[in-house]
Structure formats: C-alpha cells, structure tokens
Amino acid sequence: MVTRYRIGQIVPSSNVTMETEIPGLLRAREGILPERFT
C-alpha cells in the first residue's frame, strides 16, 4: 500500500534553490519507501 502525502511549499520568488532541491529529495525518498509526494 502506498502512502500519499500532499506538501505545500512557500518560498520567495528569488529562492530557486529550494524549488528544485526539495522535489528532488522527495523523489529520491519515493524510490526507497512506498510513498508518493505531490
């Protein structure tokens, strides 16, 4: 059974680092555990 999580992220428009790194971390976790992040 896959556990699904919905995550919201609020970042300043000048902070493009968090916009790319957090989704990458969550995708890596999906490969290890049966979880889905949207």
C-alpha positions as CSV (number, residue, x, y, z in Angstrom):
1,M,0.0,0.0,0.0
2,V,1.4,3.4,-1.0
3,T,1.0,6.3,1.5
4,R,0.3,9.6,-0.2
5,Y,1.3,13.0,1.1
6,R,0.5,16.4,-0.2
7,I,3.1,19.0,0.6
8,G,2.9,22.8,0.1
9,Q,5.9,25.0,-0.3
10,I,6.1,28.7,0.1
11,V,9.3,30.3,-1.0
12,P,10.3,33.8,-2.1
13,S,10.5,34.3,-5.8
14,S,14.3,34.9,-5.6
15,N,14.9,31.5,-4.0
16,V,15.1,29.0,-6.9
17,T,17.3,26.6,-4.9
18,M,14.5,25.3,-2.7
19,E,12.1,25.0,-5.6
20,T,14.4,22.3,-7.2
21,E,16.1,20.6,-4.3
22,I,13.0,19.7,-2.2
23,P,11.2,17.9,-5.0
24,G,14.4,16.1,-5.8
25,L,14.7,14.9,-2.2
26,L,11.1,13.7,-2.1
27,R,11.5,11.8,-5.4
28,A,14.6,10.1,-4.0
29,R,12.6,9.0,-1.0
30,E,9.8,7.6,-3.2
31,G,12.4,5.3,-4.6
32,I,13.2,3.9,-1.2
33,L,9.8,3.7,0.6
34,P,6.3,3.1,-0.8
35,E,5.3,6.8,-0.5
36,R,4.0,9.4,-3.0
37,F,4.5,13.2,-2.7
38,T,2.6,15.7,-4.7
